[in-house]
Amino acid sequence: MYISDTLTKSKVPLETIQPNVVKMYVCGPTVYNYIHIGNARPMVVFDAFRRFLEFVGYKVVMAQNFTDIDDKIINQANEWGVDWKTVADTFIAECYHDAEMLGIRTANFHPRTTDFVEDIVNAIAKMIDNDFAYVTPNGDVYFSVRKLTDYGKLSGKKLDELRSGARVDVNELKIDPLDFVLWKSAKPGEPVWNSPWGKGRPGWHIECSVMSQKLLGDMFDIHGGGEDLIFPHHEDEIAQSEALTGKPPARYWMHNGMIIVRGDKMSKSLRNTFMVREAVRKFGKDGVRLFLLSKHYRSPMEFFDAPLEDSSKAAARVHATLYRFTEKYNYPLVPKYDEEMNDYQTRFIEALSDDFNTPVALSVLFNVVRELNKAMDDGNDERALKMYHLIKRVFGNMLGIFDGETEKVQRVESEEMQTLDTLIRGIIEMRNNFRKEKQYEMADKLRNLLGESKIRLVDTPEGTKYELY
Ligand SMILES: [Zn+2]
């Protein structure tokens, strides 16, 4: 099995530390809002990768964190007039909800930063003792990147260029502009924890080093995440682990490409997000997963509604085929493998063993769907069962698609949604025409009519949009 390793910038054979065990840590979201498709890509990719590893015989131990203390969470809490923990607890619960909608299995561990503050403080103290970190007069603690000769090796960044481009706040009393914060001293009104350097809270990067070490050991097999985390987050994780244990935290680094919206990364701060919940409602769980796995995980993906809709239609066609089969056989049994089944399965696994090439694996799956239809047309029940078994129980199980029991329902729902969408857009157009003709009373009547049907209109610079609530 081969995977792409960001550190060595090459495709390498996966050689695990313990035979047949893969320990994997994937950086999770900062919980201050609902998760969007950009957050969902690493979640779906590494969920599917984990399922595949399990299928081929590995035991997988997986951890994915929640960053539950951060400037963004504090700002959101202040804006809403609630405390930071309410914001974090709320969006952790909502994240579990949305992950379940997407068929993402929970990891073995979902550590939260604030549950590990004591361990974080101990780790920082050790780095100060070993001279890898220093305390400033105002009580901040920084990591000293000059103490490592090879800082920058993961991202391949040139340190001098970074240094000259770095903007340092006058309040940040750093020795080197590239030094990064391990502990932030208390600011008025912010949540704080005790430390030997005074009250404050952990910086961002240290949490992942401490939690991964605590849960998976000094060195584990794979560290994953979005490629936007390579610098500085993962670069700094390597620096911290080397300062703490003398070793990098992981053997391999796997990074997924970004979801791009009109040239920009999809992110909350750019306000160009598409929420997971909305996507699943509109395109179905399998439509969204199929979309996210339709490109190789390392490639950037341009986000448009159209490919999502195509994936949704493709998923509906597979469901229709599976439904056709289960209508005839309520309790399909287990077929005996023959040469044809072995051949398809080998091709599927070979594709995924080659740096988790899901587009090639999916083309094998769609081939088998065609063969299932053909077998049913021919009245060849035995062959149909074999194809069904491969799609639903082998390939579907490995990628987390077509494994649910709601085939017919899902298909009907998506057809109904399309009809409803056409209808609502028609009403919006009528309302806009009334407004142009200054017939505001009629326009408001239409808005109220939609409101009574729990459809809210939102006027934006790009036109009127709607939300179901
Ligand atoms: Zn992280």
Boltz pocket constraint, residues with backbone or C-beta under 6 A from the ligand:
constraints:
  - pocket:
      binder: B
      contacts: [[A, 26], [A, 27], [A, 28], [A, 204], [A, 205], [A, 208], [A, 233]]
      max_distance: 6.0
